[in-house]
Amino acid sequence: MSLDPSTVVVHAGRPERVPNAPVGESPVFSSTYVAGGDRGYGRFGNDAWSALEETLGELEGGRGLTFASGMAAAAAVIDLVPVGGRVVAPQHAYSGVVALLDQQTETGRLTVIHVDVADTEAVKQALDGADILWIESPTNPAMEVADIPALAEAGHAKGATVVVDNTFATPLLQQPLRLGADVVMHSATKFISGHSDVILGAVITADDDLWSAIELRRRSLGAIPGPMEAWLALRGLRTLALRLERAQSNAAFLAERLLEHPRVSRVRYPGLPSDPGHDRAAAQMSGFGAILAVELGGDAALAQRVCERTELWVHATSLGGVESMLERRRRWPMEVPTIPEDLIRLSVGIEHPDDLWADLQQALS
């Protein structure tokens, strides 16, 4: 039976339906197992991991692996690059990944070429000798949209492994493996868990050799999630379709109104027909997501005051929770300098849209 992703997210990864079996998987709190099976030790597997990995694998079209954090997942994938290898990565992406790549460049372990991931031709020209093409789409926090099918084809033609950070889009809005990517990663801390109470990462691939190589790194480096974190993420994932439907609707509502506000000079949201990434996003995504960014005419001080004076919106650095959050990204020294000083990233939650808009209006004024 072919199921809609909103159904898969509820039913995948469930225990076998036998009399007296639980309806949902439970966390198993054990560091070791009785000998004779294929698990043996708690660092090698856990029932809660397996259920979450199976669900994410079905959604993305591959096999999943969960990690202690999104950065642990990213680091395991980057570790596939041989010493002296090359990574082509977006100039605007999650700052933790950008910092990790730059650190490894400074130590001489690898070379990083930063590109405008929305400029397909520029990315293609940078691919010679690349071991990994790292794509983030939409990008954090600039909201640029990459042409994933075209870049995946170009990356493969140059022998690169194509990796897509799908955190903003989630598996319900975009499936990069089906668009040609080799590996998908998520900060499952964000929309997948959805309640701002878990730190977790995930990697999904349909390539058995890549899966084995990444699993070995998780097992060897010990970047494993706790069983409770995996279970909480799975429980949060069950409601992703409903949460995302409301949050995405709210984001579209707010983007339109912010576009008309006199203090807002630019709204970055691919759901707006005027956005540079709109057509590309419409072609490869089934929705435009719940993250947007605004610029306030170059006034960084105003942007900071807006973030500090909201009453409903939480001034915080994360995203993807049921509560709406916002922040001026350049308040972080590690944020790349090409992100405007006045840019505010907004993670739209599931509150009533009129209340969210009223709060933004009073803060802007």
N, C-alpha and C positions, 0 to 999 in steps of 0.2 A: 504494500500500500504506500503510495506517495503522499507524504504529509507536508503541510505547510510548516515553515520554520517556527511559527508561533505555537504549533502543536508539539513539534519536536522538543522545544525548549522545556515543555512541561513533562513529557513522557520518556525521553531518552534517559538512559542510565539508571533505570529503576530495577529493583530486585526481581527475580523470577516470581511469577504469580503462582504460588503453590499455597495450599491451605496453611493458615496461621503465619504466613510470611508478612513482614512489614511492608507497607505500601511504598515507603521511601527508604533509601539507604541511611544508615546511622554511622556516626564516627566510631572508629575502633581505636581505643587508647591502649596500645601495646607497642613496646619497643622491639619485641622479638616474637617469633612464632615457633610452634612445635616443628621439629625437623621432619623432612619427608616430602614437603611440598616445594613449590617454585618461588616462595616468598622469603622465608627464612629470617629476615631481619627487617626492622621497621623503616630503614633507609631505602629499602628496595620497593616498597609498595604499601598501599593502605586502601581499604575498601572505599573510603570517602574520596580519595584521589581518583580511584578508578571510575567511580560513578560520574564525577565531574569531568574527567578526561573523555569518557565515552560520550557524554552529552555535547561537549565542545567539539569533539571530533565529528559527530553527526552533523552538527550545525555548519561546520566549516568544510566538511568533505575530506577529512583525513583522520589521523590518529593524534590524540592529545597527550601533552605532558604538562603537569602543573609544577610550579616553583614557589619558593618562599616569597618572592616579590616580582614585580614586573622587571626590575633591574636585574634580578637573578636570571630571569628568562632571557633578557637581552644579552647579558654577559655570556650565557651558555652558547647562544647562537654566534656571537662575535668570536668566541673562542675557536670556532671552526676555521677561522682564517689562519693560514700558516704564518709563522714568523717571517716578516718581510713582505707580507701580502698587502693587498689594497682593498679598501672599502670605498665605494661611492655612496654618499649619504646626503640627505637634505640639509641645506643651510639652516632651515627652520624645522625643528623637530623637538621632541621631548628633551628638555635641557639635560636630564640625567644621562641619556644616551649620547648626546653631543659631547658632554664632558668626558664620558668614558672613552669615546673614540679619540678625543683630543689628548687625553692622558696617555693612551697607548701609542699615539703618534710621538709624543714627547719622549717616551722611553725607547723609541725606535722599534717597537714590536711590529707596527704596521703603519701604513700610509693611508690617510683619509683625504678624499677629494670631496669638498662640499659643493653642492649644486642647487640651483633653483629647481625643485622637483616638478614644478608645474611647467617648466620649459623642457619639453620632450627632446628637442634637438640638442640642447645643451647637455642633458643627461647622457644621450647617446654618444656624444663626442668625448665624454669623460670615462667611458667604459673600458677602454683598452687596458688589459692587464688586471681588471677587477676580479677579485675573488667573491665579493658579495656586493650586490646592489641593494641598499637599504632604502625602502620606501615608507613614507608615512603619509596617509591620505584619509581624510583631511589632516593637514599639518597642525601641530600644536606650537604656538597659539595663533599662527598666521592664517589658518583655515584655507590654505592652498590645496588644490586638488590635482593629483597626479593621474596621468593616463596609464593605469596599471596594465592593461593588455599590451599596449605598445611598448612600454618599458620592460615588461617581462620578456617579450619576444626579443627585444634588443639585448637585454642582459644575457639571455641564453645563447644568442648568437656569438657573444664574446666569452662564453664559458663561465659566466658568473651565476652564483646562487642568488635567487631573487627572494628577498624577505620583505614582508609588509607588516608594519605595525597597524593593526586594525582596531585599536582601542576606541577611537572616537566613533567609528561607524558601527561597531559591534557586528557579530555574525548575522544579526537579523537584517541589517541594511546593506552589507557588502560581504562577499565571500571571495577573498583574493586568490585562493587556490583554484577556484573555478575560472578566474580571470587570467591564470597563467603563472602565478607565483609558486615558489617551492615551499616556503615556510611562512606561516602567519604567527604573529605574537600579540599578546594582550597584556596590558596591566589590568588583571582581573580585579584589582582593587576598585576599579572605577565602575562602569556600567554593569559588568557581569555580576559583581557582588551587590552593588547598588545601594548600600545602606551606610557607607562611610565607617564601617566597623571591621574591615578585613584588609590585610595587605597580602596580595597573592599575584602570581604571574602565570602565564600559560603560553605554550607553543604548540602549534598544530602543523603537521605535514603529512602528505600522502606518500612520501618517499620513505621506504622502509630503512634504507641505509642512513638517511639523514635522521630519522627518528632514533635509530640505535646510537648514532654518534652523539646526539643531544642528550639522550637518556643516560649514556655513559658519563657525560659531564655532570649531569645532575647528581648521579649516584656518587661519583668520585669527589666532587667538590662539596657535596652535602647541602646543596641549595634546595632542600625539600620543604614543602609546606607542612604545617601541623595538621593533624586530622580534624581538629575543630575548625580551623580556618577553611579547609577544603569543604567541610560540610556546610558552614555558613555561606560560602560562595555558591555552592550548589543550591541551597535554599533560596538565596537571592536571585540566582539565575532563573528559577522557575517563574518569576513574575516579570522577567525582562520585557516581554512583548507588551504587557500592559503599561509598565513604567515608561517604556520608550515611546509608546503611542501618545501618552499624555505629555511627556516632556518635549517631544518633537513638535507637537501641536502648539505648546506654549512658546517654544523657541521661534517658530514661524510668526506667531502673533506679535511677539516682542520685536523681532527683527523689522517688521513692517512699521511699527510705531517709532522705534529708535531711528529709522531712516528719515523720519519727518521731524525729529527733534532738533531745534536750532543749535544746541550745544554739541551735537554729534556730527562730526565731519565725515565719518565713514563707518559703514557696517559691513563686517566680513561674515557672510553666511551663504553657503552655496545654494540654499533654498530660494534666495532672491534672484529673480530673472536677470537683474543687473550685475550680479556677481560674476567675476571672471571665470570661476570654476563651475558655474551653474550647468551648462550643457554637458560638460564632462561628467559631473556628478550624476546628472539625470540619466546618463547612458549606462553607468556601471553600479549605481546604488539604487536601492528600492525606497530610499527616503534620505533626507538631508541631515538628520541627526539633531542633537539637543545642545550643541555647543556653538557659540557665536562670539565674535569679538567686535568691540567698537573703539574708535579713536575720537578724541575730544579736541580736535583742532590744534594739536601740538601742546596742549596744556597738561603737563604731567602732574602739576600740583592739584589741578582740578580733578584729574583722574584718581589721584590718591584720596582726596577728600570724599569723592563719591563712594569709593570702596569702604571708607571708614564711617560713613553716615547712613548707610542703609540700615533698615530695621528688621526686615524679613530676610533679605539676602545675607548669607554668611560670608564675611570677609575671610577667606581661607584658600589654601593653595591646591586643594584636590578638586575633583570633578566626578560627575557620573552618579552622584547620590540622589536620593529622593528629595533632598533639600536643595534649593538654589544657592549657588556659590559664585563669588566673583573675586577677581584680584587684578591689580596692575602688575603685569608680568615682569616689567623691568625693575621692580623693587628687589628682585633677586640678582645678586652680582653675577651668577652663573648664566643668566639668560643672555642669548646672543645679542650683540649691539645693534643688529639690523632690525630688531623688533622695536617699533616706535615706543618712545617713553610714555606716551599717553594712551597706549593700548590697554584696554580692560578685557580680559577673557571672562565670559559668562557661561557657567554651567547651569542650564535651566532644569529645574526640578519639576515636581508634579503638583505644586500648589495651584490655587486658582489664578488664572492669568491676570485678571483685573487687579488682584492684590500685588502681584509681582510688578506690574506696570506702575501702579500707584507708588510703590516704594522707590522704584527707579526715578520716577518723576520728581518726588520730593528730594531725593539725594542730588539729582542733577540741578535742581533749582536752589 
